[in-house]
Amino acid sequence: MRDHTKLRAFELADEVAVLIYQVTTRFPKEELYGLTSQMRRAAISVPSNIVEGCARDSQPDYLRFLYIAFGSLRELHYQLSLSKRLGLLCDKDFSPIEPKIVETEKVLNGLIRALRDD
């Protein structure tokens, strides 16, 4: 069993989840069951799948959960961009999150590649 707390990908994904929760509290109430809910689910999915993958015994299972985490992260990246274009996020809120998501994508992708090429 792997320790997810030692993974940079998990640390970044956790930070992203917290940031998403913080900014979506300012979304309009009518978005509560729409974009707010979708973004929060995607944001939580990333670190959750990393944790679940770490708990798996086999490398293929671990990789499968990392791929799911990566897919959720890409989904969240789109939703963040859409939120900005719809005027739900101002530059002040968007600016710190977008680079953090990009960094998380790079680190998680690097972890996936390292394990896949092993």
TORGUKOL-820979 format. One record per residue (C-alpha): x negated, y negated, z. Coordinates in steps of 0.5 Angstrom, whole numbers, padded with zeros to 4 digits, always signed. Layout:
<r><u>X</u><v>Y</v><w>Z</w></r>
...
// end
This chain:
<r><u>+0000</u><v>+0000</v><w>+0000</w></r>
<r><u>-0003</u><v>-0007</v><w>-0002</w></r>
<r><u>-0002</u><v>-0013</v><w>+0002</w></r>
<r><u>+0002</u><v>-0018</v><w>-0001</w></r>
<r><u>-0001</u><v>-0024</v><w>+0003</w></r>
<r><u>-0008</u><v>-0023</v><w>+0000</w></r>
<r><u>-0006</u><v>-0025</v><w>-0007</w></r>
<r><u>-0006</u><v>-0032</v><w>-0009</w></r>
<r><u>-0001</u><v>-0030</v><w>-0014</w></r>
<r><u>+0004</u><v>-0029</v><w>-0008</w></r>
<r><u>+0002</u><v>-0035</v><w>-0004</w></r>
<r><u>+0003</u><v>-0040</v><w>-0011</w></r>
<r><u>+0010</u><v>-0036</v><w>-0012</w></r>
<r><u>+0012</u><v>-0037</v><w>-0005</w></r>
<r><u>+0010</u><v>-0045</v><w>-0005</w></r>
<r><u>+0014</u><v>-0045</v><w>-0012</w></r>
<r><u>+0020</u><v>-0042</v><w>-0008</w></r>
<r><u>+0020</u><v>-0047</v><w>-0003</w></r>
<r><u>+0019</u><v>-0053</v><w>-0007</w></r>
<r><u>+0025</u><v>-0051</v><w>-0012</w></r>
<r><u>+0029</u><v>-0050</v><w>-0005</w></r>
<r><u>+0027</u><v>-0057</v><w>-0003</w></r>
<r><u>+0029</u><v>-0061</v><w>-0010</w></r>
<r><u>+0035</u><v>-0057</v><w>-0011</w></r>
<r><u>+0038</u><v>-0059</v><w>-0005</w></r>
<r><u>+0039</u><v>-0066</v><w>-0009</w></r>
<r><u>+0043</u><v>-0063</v><w>-0015</w></r>
<r><u>+0050</u><v>-0065</v><w>-0015</w></r>
<r><u>+0055</u><v>-0061</v><w>-0012</w></r>
<r><u>+0058</u><v>-0058</v><w>-0018</w></r>
<r><u>+0052</u><v>-0055</v><w>-0020</w></r>
<r><u>+0052</u><v>-0051</v><w>-0013</w></r>
<r><u>+0054</u><v>-0045</v><w>-0017</w></r>
<r><u>+0051</u><v>-0046</v><w>-0024</w></r>
<r><u>+0044</u><v>-0049</v><w>-0025</w></r>
<r><u>+0042</u><v>-0049</v><w>-0017</w></r>
<r><u>+0044</u><v>-0042</v><w>-0016</w></r>
<r><u>+0040</u><v>-0040</v><w>-0022</w></r>
<r><u>+0034</u><v>-0043</v><w>-0020</w></r>
<r><u>+0034</u><v>-0041</v><w>-0013</w></r>
<r><u>+0035</u><v>-0034</v><w>-0015</w></r>
<r><u>+0029</u><v>-0034</v><w>-0020</w></r>
<r><u>+0025</u><v>-0038</v><w>-0015</w></r>
<r><u>+0026</u><v>-0032</v><w>-0010</w></r>
<r><u>+0025</u><v>-0027</v><w>-0015</w></r>
<r><u>+0018</u><v>-0028</v><w>-0016</w></r>
<r><u>+0015</u><v>-0027</v><w>-0009</w></r>
<r><u>+0020</u><v>-0022</v><w>-0008</w></r>
<r><u>+0018</u><v>-0018</v><w>-0014</w></r>
<r><u>+0011</u><v>-0019</v><w>-0012</w></r>
<r><u>+0012</u><v>-0016</v><w>-0005</w></r>
<r><u>+0016</u><v>-0010</v><w>-0007</w></r>
<r><u>+0011</u><v>-0008</v><w>-0012</w></r>
<r><u>+0005</u><v>-0009</v><w>-0007</w></r>
<r><u>+0010</u><v>-0004</v><w>-0003</w></r>
<r><u>+0010</u><v>+0002</v><w>-0009</w></r>
<r><u>+0005</u><v>+0007</v><w>-0009</w></r>
<r><u>+0003</u><v>+0008</v><w>-0016</w></r>
<r><u>+0000</u><v>+0003</v><w>-0021</w></r>
<r><u>+0005</u><v>+0003</v><w>-0026</w></r>
<r><u>+0011</u><v>+0001</v><w>-0021</w></r>
<r><u>+0006</u><v>-0004</v><w>-0018</w></r>
<r><u>+0005</u><v>-0007</v><w>-0025</w></r>
<r><u>+0013</u><v>-0006</v><w>-0027</w></r>
<r><u>+0015</u><v>-0011</v><w>-0021</w></r>
<r><u>+0009</u><v>-0016</v><w>-0023</w></r>
<r><u>+0012</u><v>-0016</v><w>-0030</w></r>
<r><u>+0019</u><v>-0017</v><w>-0027</w></r>
<r><u>+0016</u><v>-0023</v><w>-0023</w></r>
<r><u>+0013</u><v>-0026</v><w>-0029</w></r>
<r><u>+0019</u><v>-0026</v><w>-0033</w></r>
<r><u>+0023</u><v>-0029</v><w>-0027</w></r>
<r><u>+0018</u><v>-0035</v><w>-0027</w></r>
<r><u>+0018</u><v>-0036</v><w>-0034</w></r>
<r><u>+0026</u><v>-0036</v><w>-0033</w></r>
<r><u>+0025</u><v>-0041</v><w>-0028</w></r>
<r><u>+0020</u><v>-0046</v><w>-0032</w></r>
<r><u>+0025</u><v>-0046</v><w>-0037</w></r>
<r><u>+0031</u><v>-0048</v><w>-0032</w></r>
<r><u>+0026</u><v>-0053</v><w>-0029</w></r>
<r><u>+0025</u><v>-0056</v><w>-0036</w></r>
<r><u>+0033</u><v>-0056</v><w>-0037</w></r>
<r><u>+0034</u><v>-0060</v><w>-0030</w></r>
<r><u>+0029</u><v>-0065</v><w>-0032</w></r>
<r><u>+0032</u><v>-0066</v><w>-0039</w></r>
<r><u>+0039</u><v>-0066</v><w>-0036</w></r>
<r><u>+0037</u><v>-0072</v><w>-0031</w></r>
<r><u>+0038</u><v>-0067</v><w>-0025</w></r>
<r><u>+0031</u><v>-0068</v><w>-0024</w></r>
<r><u>+0027</u><v>-0074</v><w>-0024</w></r>
<r><u>+0019</u><v>-0075</v><w>-0025</w></r>
<r><u>+0018</u><v>-0075</v><w>-0018</w></r>
<r><u>+0021</u><v>-0069</v><w>-0017</w></r>
<r><u>+0019</u><v>-0065</v><w>-0023</w></r>
<r><u>+0011</u><v>-0067</v><w>-0023</w></r>
<r><u>+0009</u><v>-0063</v><w>-0017</w></r>
<r><u>+0013</u><v>-0057</v><w>-0019</w></r>
<r><u>+0011</u><v>-0056</v><w>-0026</w></r>
<r><u>+0004</u><v>-0056</v><w>-0026</w></r>
<r><u>+0005</u><v>-0051</v><w>-0020</w></r>
<r><u>+0009</u><v>-0046</v><w>-0024</w></r>
<r><u>+0004</u><v>-0046</v><w>-0030</w></r>
<r><u>-0002</u><v>-0045</v><w>-0025</w></r>
<r><u>+0003</u><v>-0039</v><w>-0022</w></r>
<r><u>+0004</u><v>-0036</v><w>-0029</w></r>
<r><u>-0004</u><v>-0036</v><w>-0030</w></r>
<r><u>-0006</u><v>-0033</v><w>-0024</w></r>
<r><u>+0000</u><v>-0028</v><w>-0024</w></r>
<r><u>-0002</u><v>-0026</v><w>-0032</w></r>
<r><u>-0009</u><v>-0025</v><w>-0030</w></r>
<r><u>-0007</u><v>-0020</v><w>-0024</w></r>
<r><u>-0003</u><v>-0017</v><w>-0029</w></r>
<r><u>-0008</u><v>-0016</v><w>-0035</w></r>
<r><u>-0013</u><v>-0014</v><w>-0030</w></r>
<r><u>-0009</u><v>-0008</v><w>-0027</w></r>
<r><u>-0007</u><v>-0007</v><w>-0034</w></r>
<r><u>-0014</u><v>-0006</v><w>-0037</w></r>
<r><u>-0016</u><v>-0002</v><w>-0031</w></r>
// end
